Amino acid sequence: MIFIVVKFKTKPEWTDRWLDLVTPFTAATRAEEGNLWFDWSRSVDDPTEFVLVEAFRDQAAGAAHVRSAHFETAMDELPQALESTPRIISQTIEAGGWSEMGEMTVG
C-alpha cells in the first residue's frame, strides 16, 4: 500500500472555503479503482492547516492517480488558496488497511 499524509496551510481568506474547493478532487480520487481512502481533517492547533490522509492499493494505483485529469486540475487550482507549499510523507508499507490498536481495546 502507498500511505500518504499531506499538510496544507491555507491562506486565511480561503480557510472556510477550502473543503468546498477540494470537493471535486476528493470525489474523483475516491472513485479511483486503486484508492483505499482519501480523508481530510483539520488541525486542532492551527485552524488554517488541513491534513489529508490517503492510501492507494499499490504503486500502479498511486501512479495512475498522479496522471489523472482531476489530479492535474487540482495541482492548477489549489495553490491559489495556499499560504505555502504542502508538506508530504509518502511511504510504501506492508498493509492492506487499518488495523485495530493493540494498546487499547473498546467493548
N, CA, C and O atoms as a Tinker XYZ file with bonds, in Angstrom:
   428  protein
     1  N      0.841000   -1.173000    0.000000    73     2
     2  CA     0.000000    0.000000    0.000000    64     1     3
     3  C      0.890000    1.242000    0.000000    63     2     4     5
     4  O      1.946000    1.266000    0.633000    81     3
     5  N      0.444000    2.270000   -0.721000    73     3     6
     6  CA     1.097000    3.581000   -0.665000    64     5     7
     7  C      0.294000    4.398000    0.343000    63     6     8     9
     8  O     -0.894000    4.647000    0.138000    81     7
     9  N      0.935000    4.813000    1.424000    73     7    10
    10  CA     0.297000    5.565000    2.500000    64     9    11
    11  C      0.859000    6.981000    2.472000    63    10    12    13
    12  O      2.074000    7.173000    2.533000    81    11
    13  N     -0.022000    7.968000    2.382000    73    11    14
    14  CA     0.394000    9.359000    2.185000    64    13    15
    15  C     -0.318000   10.263000    3.183000    63    14    16    17
    16  O     -1.518000   10.126000    3.420000    81    15
    17  N      0.438000   11.185000    3.759000    73    15    18
    18  CA    -0.123000   12.234000    4.609000    64    17    19
    19  C      0.403000   13.565000    4.077000    63    18    20    21
    20  O      1.609000   13.737000    3.901000    81    19
    21  N     -0.502000   14.497000    3.825000    73    19    22
    22  CA    -0.109000   15.809000    3.306000    64    21    23
    23  C     -0.722000   16.891000    4.189000    63    22    24    25
    24  O     -1.900000   16.823000    4.540000    81    23
    25  N      0.087000   17.892000    4.544000    73    23    26
    26  CA    -0.394000   19.037000    5.313000    64    25    27
    27  C     -0.478000   20.253000    4.392000    63    26    28    29
    28  O      0.490000   20.616000    3.723000    81    27
    29  N     -1.658000   20.872000    4.375000    73    27    30
    30  CA    -1.926000   22.048000    3.546000    64    29    31
    31  C     -2.186000   23.240000    4.451000    63    30    32    33
    32  O     -3.085000   23.196000    5.290000    81    31
    33  N     -1.408000   24.304000    4.291000    73    31    34
    34  CA    -1.589000   25.540000    5.059000    64    33    35
    35  C     -2.311000   26.533000    4.160000    63    34    36    37
    36  O     -1.750000   27.009000    3.172000    81    35
    37  N     -3.559000   26.846000    4.507000    73    35    38
    38  CA    -4.362000   27.725000    3.672000    64    37    39
    39  C     -4.171000   29.194000    4.033000    63    38    40    41
    40  O     -3.822000   29.539000    5.162000    81    39
    41  N     -4.409000   30.044000    3.045000    73    39    42
    42  CA    -4.483000   31.480000    3.311000    64    41    43
    43  C     -5.730000   31.714000    4.157000    63    42    44    45
    44  O     -6.750000   31.062000    3.932000    81    43
    45  N     -5.673000   32.628000    5.125000    73    43    46
    46  CA    -6.840000   32.846000    5.997000    64    45    47
    47  C     -8.143000   33.094000    5.238000    63    46    48    49
    48  O     -9.203000   32.631000    5.658000    81    47
    49  N     -8.068000   33.814000    4.137000    73    47    50
    50  CA    -9.297000   34.125000    3.391000    64    49    51
    51  C     -9.851000   32.894000    2.642000    63    50    52    53
    52  O    -10.976000   32.933000    2.144000    81    51
    53  N     -9.080000   31.826000    2.563000    73    51    54
    54  CA    -9.524000   30.600000    1.900000    64    53    55
    55  C     -9.886000   29.491000    2.886000    63    54    56    57
    56  O    -10.484000   28.490000    2.491000    81    55
    57  N     -9.539000   29.651000    4.139000    73    55    58
    58  CA    -9.708000   28.578000    5.118000    64    57    59
    59  C    -11.139000   28.049000    5.166000    63    58    60    61
    60  O    -11.339000   26.834000    5.134000    81    59
    61  N    -12.120000   28.910000    5.239000    73    59    62
    62  CA   -13.508000   28.466000    5.336000    64    61    63
    63  C    -14.042000   27.890000    4.023000    63    62    64    65
    64  O    -15.084000   27.235000    4.009000    81    63
    65  N    -13.334000   28.133000    2.928000    73    63    66
    66  CA   -13.767000   27.637000    1.610000    64    65    67
    67  C    -12.941000   26.446000    1.125000    63    66    68    69
    68  O    -13.219000   25.891000    0.062000    81    67
    69  N    -11.934000   26.054000    1.895000    73    67    70
    70  CA   -11.008000   25.011000    1.461000    64    69    71
    71  C    -11.719000   23.701000    1.113000    63    70    72    73
    72  O    -11.487000   23.139000    0.043000    81    71
    73  N    -12.570000   23.219000    1.997000    73    71    74
    74  CA   -13.232000   21.935000    1.736000    64    73    75
    75  C    -14.139000   21.999000    0.516000    63    74    76    77
    76  O    -14.288000   21.004000   -0.193000    81    75
    77  N    -14.745000   23.146000    0.260000    73    75    78
    78  CA   -15.534000   23.302000   -0.966000    64    77    79
    79  C    -14.627000   23.244000   -2.197000    63    78    80    81
    80  O    -14.981000   22.643000   -3.212000    81    79
    81  N    -13.463000   23.871000   -2.095000    73    79    82
    82  CA   -12.522000   23.882000   -3.217000    64    81    83
    83  C    -12.043000   22.477000   -3.556000    63    82    84    85
    84  O    -11.907000   22.139000   -4.732000    81    83
    85  N    -11.787000   21.654000   -2.543000    73    83    86
    86  CA   -11.231000   20.320000   -2.793000    64    85    87
    87  C    -12.301000   19.235000   -3.001000    63    86    88    89
    88  O    -11.959000   18.078000   -3.245000    81    87
    89  N    -13.571000   19.591000   -2.909000    73    87    90
    90  CA   -14.638000   18.589000   -3.046000    64    89    91
    91  C    -14.594000   17.830000   -4.373000    63    90    92    93
    92  O    -14.676000   16.602000   -4.348000    81    91
    93  N    -14.467000   18.488000   -5.529000    73    91    94
    94  CA   -14.411000   17.712000   -6.786000    64    93    95
    95  C    -13.192000   16.774000   -6.842000    63    94    96    97
    96  O    -13.305000   15.638000   -7.303000    81    95
    97  N    -12.052000   17.243000   -6.380000    73    95    98
    98  CA   -10.826000   16.439000   -6.352000    64    97    99
    99  C    -11.002000   15.237000   -5.431000    63    98   100   101
   100  O    -10.606000   14.120000   -5.765000    81    99
   101  N    -11.598000   15.479000   -4.273000    73    99   102
   102  CA   -11.830000   14.412000   -3.305000    64   101   103
   103  C    -12.755000   13.346000   -3.892000    63   102   104   105
   104  O    -12.452000   12.156000   -3.818000    81   103
   105  N    -13.867000   13.760000   -4.466000    73   103   106
   106  CA   -14.835000   12.811000   -5.026000    64   105   107
   107  C    -14.220000   11.998000   -6.164000    63   106   108   109
   108  O    -14.420000   10.786000   -6.237000    81   107
   109  N    -13.484000   12.650000   -7.040000    73   107   110
   110  CA   -12.872000   11.943000   -8.172000    64   109   111
   111  C    -11.807000   10.959000   -7.699000    63   110   112   113
   112  O    -11.698000    9.857000   -8.237000    81   111
   113  N    -11.026000   11.347000   -6.704000    73   111   114
   114  CA    -9.986000   10.454000   -6.191000    64   113   115
   115  C    -10.602000    9.249000   -5.496000    63   114   116   117
   116  O    -10.151000    8.120000   -5.691000    81   115
   117  N    -11.621000    9.481000   -4.694000    73   115   118
   118  CA   -12.288000    8.364000   -4.009000    64   117   119
   119  C    -12.906000    7.375000   -4.999000    63   118   120   121
   120  O    -13.076000    6.200000   -4.673000    81   119
   121  N    -13.237000    7.835000   -6.189000    73   119   122
   122  CA   -13.834000    6.965000   -7.209000    64   121   123
   123  C    -12.787000    6.155000   -7.985000    63   122   124   125
   124  O    -13.147000    5.257000   -8.747000    81   123
   125  N    -11.508000    6.460000   -7.802000    73   123   126
   126  CA   -10.458000    5.719000   -8.499000    64   125   127
   127  C    -10.428000    4.269000   -8.025000    63   126   128   129
   128  O    -10.605000    3.987000   -6.840000    81   127
   129  N    -10.205000    3.368000   -8.956000    73   127   130
   130  CA   -10.203000    1.937000   -8.641000    64   129   131
   131  C     -9.214000    1.575000   -7.533000    63   130   132   133
   132  O     -9.551000    0.775000   -6.660000    81   131
   133  N     -8.027000    2.129000   -7.541000    73   131   134
   134  CA    -6.994000    1.745000   -6.576000    64   133   135
   135  C     -6.948000    2.584000   -5.311000    63   134   136   137
   136  O     -6.073000    2.375000   -4.471000    81   135
   137  N     -7.875000    3.533000   -5.154000    73   135   138
   138  CA    -7.879000    4.356000   -3.948000    64   137   139
   139  C     -8.502000    3.584000   -2.795000    63   138   140   141
   140  O     -9.588000    3.021000   -2.927000    81   139
   141  N     -7.797000    3.562000   -1.653000    73   139   142
   142  CA    -8.318000    2.897000   -0.457000    64   141   143
   143  C     -9.050000    3.884000    0.448000    63   142   144   145
   144  O    -10.088000    3.554000    1.022000    81   143
   145  N     -8.512000    5.081000    0.573000    73   143   146
   146  CA    -9.192000    6.161000    1.292000    64   145   147
   147  C     -8.546000    7.494000    0.963000    63   146   148   149
   148  O     -7.407000    7.555000    0.500000    81   147
   149  N     -9.294000    8.558000    1.210000    73   147   150
   150  CA    -8.863000    9.923000    0.905000    64   149   151
   151  C     -9.638000   10.811000    1.877000    63   150   152   153
   152  O    -10.736000   11.270000    1.563000    81   151
   153  N     -9.060000   11.053000    3.066000    73   151   154
   154  CA    -9.777000   11.673000    4.178000    64   153   155
   155  C     -9.122000   12.971000    4.642000    63   154   156   157
   156  O     -7.917000   13.027000    4.884000    81   155
   157  N     -9.941000   14.004000    4.757000    73   155   158
   158  CA    -9.484000   15.313000    5.214000    64   157   159
   159  C     -9.770000   15.487000    6.700000    63   158   160   161
   160  O    -10.797000   15.036000    7.208000    81   159
   161  N     -8.841000   16.152000    7.387000    73   159   162
   162  CA    -9.019000   16.572000    8.779000    64   161   163
   163  C     -8.484000   17.988000    8.900000    63   162   164   165
   164  O     -7.766000   18.480000    8.029000    81   163
   165  N     -8.849000   18.631000   10.002000    73   163   166
   166  CA    -8.380000   19.996000   10.266000    64   165   167
   167  C     -7.586000   19.990000   11.565000    63   166   168   169
   168  O     -7.998000   19.364000   12.542000    81   167
   169  N     -6.468000   20.673000   11.581000    73   167   170
   170  CA    -5.623000   20.732000   12.768000    64   169   171
   171  C     -6.369000   21.396000   13.928000    63   170   172   173
   172  O     -7.055000   22.401000   13.743000    81   171
   173  N     -6.226000   20.826000   15.113000    73   171   174
   174  CA    -6.822000   21.450000   16.300000    64   173   175
   175  C     -5.939000   22.579000   16.819000    63   174   176   177
   176  O     -6.400000   23.407000   17.604000    81   175
   177  N     -4.680000   22.626000   16.395000    73   175   178
   178  CA    -3.750000   23.673000   16.829000    64   177   179
   179  C     -3.704000   24.868000   15.891000    63   178   180   181
   180  O     -3.419000   25.987000   16.318000    81   179
   181  N     -3.984000   24.634000   14.615000    73   179   182
   182  CA    -3.907000   25.695000   13.609000    64   181   183
   183  C     -5.111000   25.562000   12.670000    63   182   184   185
   184  O     -5.114000   24.681000   11.810000    81   183
   185  N     -6.116000   26.400000   12.810000    73   183   186
   186  CA    -7.326000   26.268000   12.002000    64   185   187
   187  C     -7.104000   26.485000   10.502000    63   186   188   189
   188  O     -7.993000   26.182000    9.706000    81   187
   189  N     -5.949000   26.998000   10.105000    73   187   190
   190  CA    -5.665000   27.180000    8.681000    64   189   191
   191  C     -4.939000   25.979000    8.072000    63   190   192   193
   192  O     -4.606000   25.989000    6.887000    81   191
   193  N     -4.695000   24.944000    8.883000    73   191   194
   194  CA    -3.983000   23.765000    8.389000    64   193   195
   195  C     -4.944000   22.582000    8.254000    63   194   196   197
   196  O     -5.655000   22.228000    9.195000    81   195
   197  N     -4.948000   21.980000    7.058000    73   195   198
   198  CA    -5.742000   20.796000    6.775000    64   197   199
   199  C     -4.798000   19.636000    6.510000    63   198   200   201
   200  O     -3.735000   19.806000    5.912000    81   199
   201  N     -5.197000   18.461000    6.960000    73   199   202
   202  CA    -4.365000   17.271000    6.816000    64   201   203
   203  C     -5.132000   16.250000    5.976000    63   202   204   205
   204  O     -6.277000   15.912000    6.275000    81   203
   205  N     -4.490000   15.778000    4.942000    73   203   206
   206  CA    -5.060000   14.766000    4.057000    64   205   207
   207  C     -4.349000   13.446000    4.320000    63   206   208   209
   208  O     -3.124000   13.365000    4.239000    81   207
   209  N     -5.127000   12.408000    4.637000    73   207   210
   210  CA    -4.592000   11.059000    4.801000    64   209   211
   211  C     -5.182000   10.233000    3.663000    63   210   212   213
   212  O     -6.399000   10.100000    3.542000    81   211
   213  N     -4.305000    9.686000    2.838000    73   211   214
   214  CA    -4.763000    8.944000    1.672000    64   213   215
   215  C     -3.956000    7.665000    1.510000    63   214   216   217
   216  O     -2.831000    7.551000    1.996000    81   215
   217  N     -4.555000    6.715000    0.818000    73   215   218
   218  CA    -3.852000    5.460000    0.562000    64   217   219
   219  C     -4.294000    4.897000   -0.781000    63   218   220   221
   220  O     -5.442000    5.046000   -1.200000    81   219
   221  N     -3.347000    4.248000   -1.436000    73   219   222
   222  CA    -3.591000    3.595000   -2.712000    64   221   223
   223  C     -3.118000    2.150000   -2.623000    63   222   224   225
   224  O     -2.149000    1.842000   -1.929000    81   223
   225  N     -3.809000    1.277000   -3.328000    73   223   226
   226  CA    -3.567000   -0.155000   -3.268000    64   225   227
   227  C     -2.093000   -0.508000   -3.512000    63   226   228   229
   228  O     -1.527000   -1.353000   -2.818000    81   227
   229  N     -1.478000    0.150000   -4.508000    73   227   230
   230  CA    -0.105000   -0.190000   -4.879000    64   229   231
   231  C      0.498000    0.960000   -5.688000    63   230   232   233
   232  O     -0.144000    1.986000   -5.912000    81   231
   233  N      1.751000    0.763000   -6.120000    73   231   234
   234  CA     2.467000    1.788000   -6.899000    64   233   235
   235  C      1.702000    2.152000   -8.156000    63   234   236   237
   236  O      1.615000    3.328000   -8.509000    81   235
   237  N      1.148000    1.166000   -8.833000    73   235   238
   238  CA     0.424000    1.433000  -10.079000    64   237   239
   239  C     -0.786000    2.327000   -9.831000    63   238   240   241
   240  O     -1.045000    3.245000  -10.609000    81   239
   241  N     -1.520000    2.072000   -8.768000    73   239   242
   242  CA    -2.689000    2.899000   -8.445000    64   241   243
   243  C     -2.259000    4.319000   -8.080000    63   242   244   245
   244  O     -2.913000    5.283000   -8.479000    81   243
   245  N     -1.178000    4.457000   -7.336000    73   243   246
   246  CA    -0.668000    5.780000   -6.981000    64   245   247
   247  C     -0.202000    6.549000   -8.209000    63   246   248   249
   248  O     -0.439000    7.751000   -8.326000    81   247
   249  N      0.463000    5.848000   -9.122000    73   247   250
   250  CA     0.931000    6.492000  -10.353000    64   249   251
   251  C     -0.245000    6.920000  -11.226000    63   250   252   253
   252  O     -0.221000    8.000000  -11.817000    81   251
   253  N     -1.274000    6.077000  -11.308000    73   251   254
   254  CA    -2.465000    6.430000  -12.091000    64   253   255
   255  C     -3.138000    7.674000  -11.511000    63   254   256   257
   256  O     -3.631000    8.524000  -12.252000    81   255
   257  N     -3.155000    7.772000  -10.184000    73   255   258
   258  CA    -3.737000    8.947000   -9.526000    64   257   259
   259  C     -3.010000   10.224000   -9.949000    63   258   260   261
   260  O     -3.645000   11.219000  -10.302000    81   259
   261  N     -1.694000   10.191000   -9.913000    73   259   262
   262  CA    -0.896000   11.382000  -10.238000    64   261   263
   263  C     -1.013000   11.756000  -11.718000    63   262   264   265
   264  O     -0.809000   12.915000  -12.077000    81   263
   265  N     -1.335000   10.801000  -12.567000    73   263   266
   266  CA    -1.509000   11.068000  -14.000000    64   265   267
   267  C     -2.949000   11.441000  -14.364000    63   266   268   269
   268  O     -3.221000   11.761000  -15.521000    81   267
   269  N     -3.866000   11.406000  -13.414000    73   267   270
   270  CA    -5.281000   11.648000  -13.718000    64   269   271
   271  C     -5.562000   13.121000  -14.022000    63   270   272   273
   272  O     -4.841000   14.013000  -13.574000    81   271
   273  N     -6.612000   13.349000  -14.784000    73   271   274
   274  CA    -7.017000   14.721000  -15.118000    64   273   275
   275  C     -7.417000   15.498000  -13.868000    63   274   276   277
   276  O     -7.114000   16.686000  -13.759000    81   275
   277  N     -8.089000   14.846000  -12.928000    73   275   278
   278  CA    -8.508000   15.569000  -11.715000    64   277   279
   279  C     -7.314000   15.940000  -10.838000    63   278   280   281
   280  O     -7.355000   16.958000  -10.146000    81   279
   281  N     -6.255000   15.134000  -10.855000    73   279   282
   282  CA    -5.046000   15.497000  -10.113000    64   281   283
   283  C     -4.404000   16.729000  -10.757000    63   282   284   285
   284  O     -4.011000   17.668000  -10.066000    81   283
   285  N     -4.304000   16.711000  -12.072000    73   283   286
   286  CA    -3.723000   17.847000  -12.793000    64   285   287
   287  C     -4.526000   19.131000  -12.534000    63   286   288   289
   288  O     -3.949000   20.195000  -12.314000    81   287
   289  N     -5.837000   19.023000  -12.562000    73   287   290
   290  CA    -6.703000   20.177000  -12.285000    64   289   291
   291  C     -6.463000   20.689000  -10.866000    63   290   292   293
   292  O     -6.351000   21.895000  -10.647000    81   291
   293  N     -6.385000   19.774000   -9.908000    73   291   294
   294  CA    -6.142000   20.175000   -8.520000    64   293   295
   295  C     -4.798000   20.879000   -8.368000    63   294   296   297
   296  O     -4.692000   21.864000   -7.637000    81   295
   297  N     -3.773000   20.379000   -9.053000    73   295   298
   298  CA    -2.452000   20.999000   -8.947000    64   297   299
   299  C     -2.456000   22.414000   -9.537000    63   298   300   301
   300  O     -1.642000   23.250000   -9.144000    81   299
   301  N     -3.361000   22.682000  -10.470000    73   299   302
   302  CA    -3.508000   24.028000  -11.035000    64   301   303
   303  C     -4.343000   24.938000  -10.145000    63   302   304   305
   304  O     -4.037000   26.122000  -10.007000    81   303
   305  N     -5.410000   24.385000   -9.531000    73   303   306
   306  CA    -6.371000   25.208000   -8.789000    64   305   307
   307  C     -6.042000   25.420000   -7.312000    63   306   308   309
   308  O     -6.295000   26.503000   -6.784000    81   307
   309  N     -5.494000   24.435000   -6.645000    73   307   310
   310  CA    -5.304000   24.525000   -5.189000    64   309   311
   311  C     -4.277000   25.567000   -4.738000    63   310   312   313
   312  O     -4.486000   26.187000   -3.695000    81   311
   313  N     -3.177000   25.793000   -5.469000    73   311   314
   314  CA    -2.188000   26.754000   -4.980000    64   313   315
   315  C     -2.721000   28.155000   -4.688000    63   314   316   317
   316  O     -2.178000   28.846000   -3.826000    81   315
   317  N     -3.767000   28.588000   -5.384000    73   315   318
   318  CA    -4.319000   29.921000   -5.127000    64   317   319
   319  C     -4.781000   30.089000   -3.681000    63   318   320   321
   320  O     -4.836000   31.210000   -3.175000    81   319
   321  N     -5.114000   28.985000   -3.016000    73   319   322
   322  CA    -5.664000   29.034000   -1.665000    64   321   323
   323  C     -4.626000   28.749000   -0.590000    63   322   324   325
   324  O     -4.944000   28.746000    0.599000    81   323
   325  N     -3.379000   28.509000   -1.007000    73   323   326
   326  CA    -2.363000   28.064000   -0.055000    64   325   327
   327  C     -1.374000   29.154000    0.330000    63   326   328   329
   328  O     -0.963000   29.979000   -0.486000    81   327
   329  N     -1.013000   29.122000    1.596000    73   327   330
   330  CA    -0.023000   30.045000    2.164000    64   329   331
   331  C      1.396000   29.575000    1.829000    63   330   332   333
   332  O      2.302000   30.390000    1.657000    81   331
   333  N      1.580000   28.254000    1.738000    73   331   334
   334  CA     2.910000   27.693000    1.487000    64   333   335
   335  C      2.769000   26.346000    0.766000    63   334   336   337
   336  O      1.674000   25.794000    0.655000    81   335
   337  N      3.891000   25.842000    0.289000    73   335   338
   338  CA     3.918000   24.553000   -0.388000    64   337   339
   339  C      3.532000   23.454000    0.610000    63   338   340   341
   340  O      4.062000   23.421000    1.721000    81   339
   341  N      2.621000   22.562000    0.231000    73   339   342
   342  CA     2.231000   21.481000    1.142000    64   341   343
   343  C      3.429000   20.615000    1.531000    63   342   344   345
   344  O      4.400000   20.487000    0.785000    81   343
   345  N      3.328000   20.030000    2.720000    73   343   346
   346  CA     4.350000   19.112000    3.225000    64   345   347
   347  C      3.782000   17.694000    3.165000    63   346   348   349
   348  O      2.619000   17.470000    3.499000    81   347
   349  N      4.614000   16.736000    2.737000    73   347   350
   350  CA     4.119000   15.388000    2.462000    64   349   351
   351  C      5.034000   14.315000    3.035000    63   350   352   353
   352  O      6.253000   14.474000    3.097000    81   351
   353  N      4.409000   13.216000    3.451000    73   351   354
   354  CA     5.098000   11.958000    3.737000    64   353   355
   355  C      4.409000   10.922000    2.869000    63   354   356   357
   356  O      3.188000   10.772000    2.931000    81   355
   357  N      5.177000   10.207000    2.060000    73   355   358
   358  CA     4.637000    9.176000    1.180000    64   357   359
   359  C      5.518000    7.944000    1.321000    63   358   360   361
   360  O      6.713000    7.983000    1.031000    81   359
   361  N      4.909000    6.842000    1.775000    73   359   362
   362  CA     5.666000    5.627000    2.021000    64   361   363
   363  C      4.915000    4.408000    1.509000    63   362   364   365
   364  O      3.685000    4.355000    1.552000    81   363
   365  N      5.667000    3.435000    1.029000    73   363   366
   366  CA     5.098000    2.134000    0.718000    64   365   367
   367  C      5.186000    1.311000    1.994000    63   366   368   369
   368  O      6.259000    1.168000    2.580000    81   367
   369  N      4.044000    0.769000    2.418000    73   367   370
   370  CA     4.031000   -0.013000    3.652000    64   369   371
   371  C      3.344000   -1.354000    3.396000    63   370   372   373
   372  O      2.555000   -1.501000    2.462000    81   371
   373  N      3.660000   -2.311000    4.237000    73   371   374
   374  CA     3.035000   -3.630000    4.165000    64   373   375
   375  C      1.753000   -3.587000    4.986000    63   374   376   377
   376  O      1.771000   -3.841000    6.191000    81   375
   377  N      0.659000   -3.268000    4.340000    73   375   378
   378  CA    -0.642000   -3.237000    4.993000    64   377   379
   379  C     -1.704000   -3.246000    3.911000    63   378   380   381
   380  O     -1.446000   -2.869000    2.768000    81   379
   381  N     -2.884000   -3.672000    4.274000    73   379   382
   382  CA    -3.988000   -3.669000    3.335000    64   381   383
   383  C     -5.110000   -2.756000    3.773000    63   382   384   385
   384  O     -6.091000   -2.567000    3.053000    81   383
   385  N     -4.961000   -2.189000    4.962000    73   383   386
   386  CA    -5.981000   -1.305000    5.517000    64   385   387
   387  C     -5.664000   -1.003000    6.969000    63   386   388   389
   388  O     -4.562000   -1.280000    7.443000    81   387
   389  N     -6.611000   -0.445000    7.658000    73   387   390
   390  CA    -6.437000   -0.088000    9.062000    64   389   391
   391  C     -6.494000   -1.344000    9.939000    63   390   392   393
   392  O     -7.256000   -2.267000    9.655000    81   391
   393  N     -5.698000   -1.374000   10.989000    73   391   394
   394  CA    -5.717000   -2.448000   11.975000    64   393   395
   395  C     -6.232000   -1.885000   13.293000    63   394   396   397
   396  O     -6.162000   -0.679000   13.526000    81   395
   397  N     -6.748000   -2.757000   14.155000    73   395   398
   398  CA    -7.149000   -2.302000   15.487000    64   397   399
   399  C     -5.909000   -1.975000   16.297000    63   398   400   401
   400  O     -4.869000   -2.615000   16.143000    81   399
   401  N     -6.023000   -0.975000   17.161000    73   399   402
   402  CA    -4.916000   -0.565000   18.029000    64   401   403
   403  C     -4.746000   -1.577000   19.152000    63   402   404   405
   404  O     -5.660000   -1.787000   19.949000    81   403
   405  N     -3.594000   -2.194000   19.214000    73   403   406
   406  CA    -3.340000   -3.244000   20.211000    64   405   407
   407  C     -3.259000   -2.740000   21.636000    63   406   408   409
   408  O     -3.540000   -3.490000   22.570000    81   407
   409  N     -2.879000   -1.479000   21.823000    73   407   410
   410  CA    -2.708000   -0.936000   23.172000    64   409   411
   411  C     -4.028000   -0.527000   23.819000    63   410   412   413
   412  O     -4.062000   -0.219000   25.010000    81   411
   413  N     -5.116000   -0.521000   23.047000    73   411   414
   414  CA    -6.405000   -0.096000   23.585000    64   413   415
   415  C     -7.511000   -0.944000   22.987000    63   414   416   417
   416  O     -7.598000   -1.104000   21.770000    81   415
   417  N     -8.339000   -1.475000   23.838000    73   415   418
   418  CA    -9.470000   -2.264000   23.372000    64   417   419
   419  C    -10.747000   -1.644000   23.915000    63   418   420   421
   420  O    -10.828000   -1.318000   25.099000    81   419
   421  N    -11.717000   -1.486000   23.077000    73   419   422
   422  CA   -13.006000   -0.925000   23.486000    64   421   423
   423  C    -14.067000   -2.005000   23.272000    63   422   424   425
   424  O    -14.132000   -2.647000   22.224000    81   423
   425  N    -14.900000   -2.182000   24.308000    73   423   426
   426  CA   -16.019000   -3.138000   24.221000    64   425   427
   427  C    -15.597000   -4.491000   24.392000    63   426   428
   428  O    -16.420000   -5.405000   24.344000    81   427
